[in-house]
Amino acid sequence: MTPILGSLSDLDGRYDVLFCDLWGCLHDGRRVYPAAVEALRRFRAGGGLVILMTNAPRPAVSVERHLERLGCPPDVRDGVVSSGDAAVASVNAGDWGRRVFHIGAAKDEAFFEAAQVERVGLDEAESVLVTGLVDDLTETPDDYAEILAAARARGLRMLSANPDVHVDVGERRIWCAGGIAAAYEALGGETASYGKPHPPIYALGRAMVEARLGRPVSDDRVLCVGDGIHTDVAGGVAQGLDTLFVTGGLAAPQMGADVEHPEAERLESYLAAHALTPTAAIGRLR
């Protein structure tokens, strides 16, 4: 049975570093969770290092600006690494050509402040770069069927700067870039992503830890915290890292009536269905 924790402090002394997800753990896109803020503060006060690791398709500096707008205090973190950072590094290495067709919203403009590419029409593009949906409040991947079919006909590869399929904004679930990538794969298109659960973002996280501490930290002293079973948990497991599954995020509807206290039987059924076993679980980060 996966143990269900009362608070992060139940693990005191076991870990030196947290790779902590944002959406669904620290905030819901509209408000910061006060209990999560205090949990991260306590961890840092005890000498721990908190690296916020997010699948946001924007560079870390843009993520930090968003946290400030949400009112998240800076003392919950020692650094931020993002899927956008990892994707920009691949783009700037020339892995996707210099002319790309972009699918995404104006809010993702920060990606192109860092990426050394030109945005062009689909007929001129060397690849497709997806940061999200143009209007994630009204659209679904079905709205991109014609574009995806045309890209597939040209044999273009697709880079998804955010592997997430969905996130919850307040009480509303919206589509992310990963949903478009999945639709493209269903057409037989080739896709790639560099955020969780894929290795590049963890390499960025480990490099940041070493830079902050002046030394590497052994994997058994790192804990991955997140609410995404296919991203946070699957990625941590694949990296050989311990994981804390926050059930009160994306999986909350499957965990019973009390979001703070998941029902053990429901949790075990959910984990069995996804063939993944986190080190521990918690209703909400606190």
Secondary structure by P-SEA (a helix, b strand, c coil): cccccccccccccccccccccccccccccccccaaaaaaaaaaaaabbbbbbcccccccaaaaaaaaaaaccccccccccccaaaaaaaaaaacccccbbbbbcccccccccccccbbbbccccccbbbbcccccccccccccaaaaaaaaaaabbbbbcccccccccccccccccaaaaaaaaaaabbbbbbccccccaaaaaaaaaaaaacccccccccbbbbccccccaaaaaaaacbbbbbccccccccccccccccccaaaaaaaaaaacccccccccccc
